Amino acid sequence: MKHYRTGHPSHYGVYLSFRPLHVCFVSAAGEPRLPSGNLYTRVRWHTDQVAASFKLFGVSEASARVPSVGWGIAVILLTYAAGRRWLGPVEGLVAAGIVAASPVMVETARFCRMYAMFQALYLGAAISYA
């Protein structure tokens, strides 16, 4: 479900079309520089993941979203782990299914943005803390 029509242009939109621009300009030194020459330092982990995806799969809309899809899958697995730990295995599976089918989660995992990574890291921290 998460991979379905990931590279379809109608789902890319104007908002997301500017996001991977800095990744396309990663210099030989490994620095994401914008055409203006300014260094892009916001959410560097995600920038590096998208750059690695571009190297592996080529520069495309679908490959720009691969890291977010991976983090979205991690959120589903962490939801199962949290549900199993706190409520039981059946409840964990139900919770993971609800998250996987959630339109908000599906949309977040399709964006070429850091939000799916943030969700996974936040959920992982909450599980380790509790």
C-alpha positions in Angstrom: 0.0 0.0 0.0 2.8 2.4 0.9 4.6 1.9 -2.4 1.5 2.1 -4.6 1.8 5.0 -7.1 4.7 6.5 -5.1 6.3 8.1 -8.2 3.0 9.3 -9.7 3.4 13.0 -10.6 -0.1 14.0 -9.5 0.8 13.1 -5.9 4.1 14.9 -5.9 2.6 18.4 -6.0 4.2 21.9 -5.9 4.9 21.7 -2.1 7.1 18.6 -2.5 8.7 19.5 -5.8 11.2 21.9 -4.2 12.2 19.6 -1.3 14.8 17.4 -3.1 16.4 20.3 -4.9 19.2 20.6 -2.4 19.9 16.9 -2.6 20.5 17.2 -6.4 23.2 19.7 -5.6 25.2 17.6 -3.1 28.8 18.5 -3.8 31.7 16.2 -4.2 32.6 17.0 -0.6 29.1 15.6 0.4 27.6 19.0 1.3 24.1 19.9 0.2 24.4 23.3 -1.4 21.6 25.2 -3.0 22.1 26.9 -6.4 22.6 30.1 -4.4 25.7 28.6 -2.8 24.1 28.4 0.6 24.6 25.3 2.7 21.3 23.5 3.4 21.6 22.1 7.0 18.0 21.4 7.9 17.4 17.8 8.8 20.7 16.6 7.5 20.0 12.9 8.2 17.1 12.9 5.8 19.0 14.8 3.2 21.8 12.2 3.3 19.3 9.4 3.1 17.6 10.9 0.0 21.1 11.5 -1.6 21.9 7.8 -1.0 18.6 6.8 -2.5 19.4 8.9 -5.6 22.8 7.2 -5.9 21.2 3.7 -5.6 18.0 4.2 -7.7 18.7 7.3 -9.8 17.1 10.7 -9.5 13.4 10.4 -9.6 10.3 11.2 -7.5 10.0 7.6 -6.4 13.6 7.3 -5.3 13.3 10.6 -3.4 10.5 9.0 -1.3 12.2 5.7 -0.5 13.6 6.9 2.8 10.2 8.1 4.0 8.6 4.8 3.0 11.3 3.0 5.0 10.7 5.1 8.0 6.9 4.6 7.6 7.4 0.9 7.7 9.5 1.4 10.8 6.6 3.3 12.4 4.3 0.3 11.8 6.8 -2.2 13.2 7.4 0.0 16.3 3.6 0.4 16.8 3.3 -3.4 16.8 6.2 -3.6 19.3 4.7 -1.0 21.6 1.2 -2.6 21.4 2.6 -6.1 22.0 4.7 -4.9 25.0 2.0 -2.9 26.7 -1.2 -4.7 25.7 -0.5 -8.1 24.1 0.3 -9.6 20.7 -3.2 -9.4 19.2 -3.6 -5.8 20.3 -0.2 -4.9 18.9 -1.2 -6.4 15.5 -4.5 -4.5 15.5 -2.7 -1.3 16.4 -0.1 -1.8 13.6 -2.9 -2.5 11.1 -4.7 0.7 12.1 -1.6 2.7 11.7 -0.8 1.0 8.3 -4.3 1.8 7.0 -4.4 5.3 8.4 -4.7 7.9 5.5 -2.5 10.3 7.5 0.3 7.7 7.9 0.1 6.6 4.3 0.4 10.2 3.2 3.2 11.0 5.6 5.2 8.0 4.3 4.8 9.2 0.7 6.2 12.7 1.3 9.8 13.4 0.5 10.0 15.1 3.9 11.4 14.2 7.4 8.1 13.6 9.1 8.0 9.8 8.8 11.5 9.7 10.2 10.5 12.0 13.1 7.5 9.8 13.9 9.7 6.7 14.0 12.4 8.3 16.2 9.8 9.8 18.5 7.9 6.5 18.9 11.2 4.6 19.4 12.2 7.1 22.2 8.8 6.8 23.8 9.0 3.0 23.8 12.5 3.0 25.2 11.5 5.5 27.9 8.4 3.7 29.1 
